[in-house]
Amino acid sequence: MSRTALSRRHFMGGVGLTGMAGLLAACGGESPPPGPGGGGGDAGALRWWDHLGGLQDLHDEWAVTQGEALGVTIEHTYNEPGKATEALQLANQSNQLPDVYSPVIGLPLPALVEAGWVQAMTISDDVIARLPEGTFVEGLSMLDGVIYGLPAFTDKQYIACTWYNAEIAEEVGFEPPKSYDDFLTALRAIAEHGEYAPMTIALGATGRMREQIDDLAQAGGFPGYMGLRFDTGAYEYHHDAYVNAIELYKEISENGWLLPGTNGFQIPDARGRWAAGGIGFHIDGPYSPGAVRSLNADMLPNMAVAGMLTPDGEDIVATKGARGGDWVIGGTSELAEIASQFVETFTQDDYQTALATGMDQPPLNLDVVADADVIEPYAWLVEDFRARVFRAPQPQVRNVDVTQVQARQAPVAPELGNVIQGYLGGELTDLRAELTKLSDAYSAALDEAISGATGEGANVSRADWEFPDWQRGVDYTY
Amino acid sequence: MATQVIPVRAIRTAAPAAPPSPARRRRERKRNLWIYAFLLPTFILYGMYTLYPIVASYWYSLVEWNGFSADQRFVGLDNYEAVLADPLFWSSVRVTLLFMLIVAPLRVFGAFALAILLNSPRLPFSSFFRTAYFLPVVTTTAIVGVVMRFILDPASGPVASVLQLFGLGPVDLLGSSSTALLTAGVIYVWKFFGITMIYWLAALQTIPKDLYEAARIDGAGALKLFRHITLPLLIPFLLIISVLTIEDCFHAFDLMQSMTAGGPFFSTEIIEIYIYRWAFAATIPQLGFASAAAVLFGIIVLVVVIAQVWATMVSRRLRARA
């Protein structure tokens, strides 16, 4: 071989050297600074992330039209719910938080402000005037009168809605159930008919199961929410209302009325089966029609809803706290002013109407639903919410120091959703004992968080969770 | 035919090498420079994505931190105490070990049997079969998990359809805590079977063919060849392959998360899912607590690695004797 010929070793060496040079060039040197809106994307563009899967088409379009109106490029990105929190964590750590985003982070507002996740937004008086009274609540969406977040949806909603297939109801011949017994009778009728599966739920999604049972227990007479009594401030998951609601699911499971596989279904699994038709009942939130439409629009005309079940068919009384901000402005955004203007557009009637048309969670302004292109059961449900959902007391609204406790309170495992799954699957046998353990665990976690917060100067005690003047069926005022 | 092994030390001491010339030293330095240049990217990436996270997790295990704020409170060994006092941690340890006990023997001995079969010169299309068995290894694990959920769907999956043909009711293999772990284990074995098979095929190539020929001339049949040649010469490999497979079995997060997410009721919650649940799936992430669990998990894996080192040494000794 001539010395001038390229040997294999020299060739490999050259390739290695080129690779090294490339690597060093990629690692070092000066890179252009991120645009004013944070890292990535066009310089000067406003970056908007949201996790609301059913509204993506609307939001893509909204980004274009409002971008043109505001004279800014709006880059809209779907922040997939399963990874939304992690994505925001990474964005925050790399100083790339979007300018506007939906904050799926489990921290209370003061902690978000303190950690630089959000910054104040400017909402004009005209905009505030067209929103329902009490939209902005101290400790939840504003601090010391400064607004940090805009709620996108109404707090007047319950999520354990009894959706059923009207075609199957007509063929099998059952009435919309109101009580637990009505429900069991209807399921039995479907099972005996033999052609359809009586019911499915997202039993594998323990968080969703927890929410459903929390709602059913409240409608069944539990004087509080998420296991915590409003009147005494004590955890009482072992209350009869919880036991009865879980026993209802247990009876349904043991009778073999759940679609096979339901035990492991996540939300898309259960909803996908329900949307395919052939299943009598599906307990899901008001957002079910919006999700079903994206899966199988032909199912929409067959969807009917019977409100929420109560043990003996009593009138529903639901109590929910005010919402925090569903839209916030990133703490590092340099486009806060234009971001505020963009956030204000979410309060416009055309956006609210489009939101209602999406049939996701009902919009902030419930009045627009009547004129929106929605199925009749959705409109009926929204009216039911208006009449039957009341404002709950919230300790952080009365004493903002409570948020320091909430930021410290460690999650409990197994949680209610796990207990439900374990009881229905047969791994747990003594339901009330398990629920009592759950109450004790939550109570201990709360006490520990209070102790930690007071140690750091917070003025807070268990009494902050007590609202002895709370009355069921009445909006709580402070 | 016996191979004479001459210890390296003996060669070195037999003829002391003359000191290398300056020109040779320069050549060696240049050559070594290239070696280090090629290793540098690996060192950098390994340091960034393996060493740094390990060291960081040791620090995080000593603090209380939710990952949302910069505020990290030093809590000493409190996280370790909390992890060790959590029954669900011990449940995840039990599930992890049980999973390993189910899948490791199936992978090691099942792949061994298959490798023997595929190594046979009489088997037609052996290359095709080798590729076919290896194919699941290169398939994306999360996709396998999702597809398997459809295949095992008790309402409409193909397995349910076959069972219905035999008049059997719906069997929820992944949805029942009594069958979920075993089912996941079988799928895991199918998915990663090919790696162990390749180990065994490589080991089988090390057996000199003339040993078989000599034994055949002496009248040995297939069973005697296997019993007296194949098996003894593969025992050193059995140790290494077993330890490698056992260690591999501790890493089943992607498949398990996509198939069962640790359910139903924690029955398939291996340690990796336990760590993930506290670090990322909790409403307020508990990164300190999760890091403490990860460190403890690392210690368990370390014990296996020590066993691996020991097994490698034993295996070398055995091979030297052979």
Interface residues (C-beta under 8 A of the other chain):
Chain A: G13 G16 L17 G19 M20 L23 T85 E86 Q89 N92 I105 G106 L107 A111 L112 E114 A115 W117 A197 G204 T206 L259 P260 G261 T262 N263 G264 Q266 R273 A407 Q409 A410 P411 A413 P414 N418 Q421 G422 G425 G426 E427 L428
Chain B: W34 A37 F38 L40 P41 N66 G67 F68 S69 A70 D71 D86 L88 R149 D153 P154 A155 A160 P170 D172 L174 G175 S176 S177 T260 A261 G263 P264 F265 F266 S267 R277 F280 A282 T283 I284 P285 Q286 F289
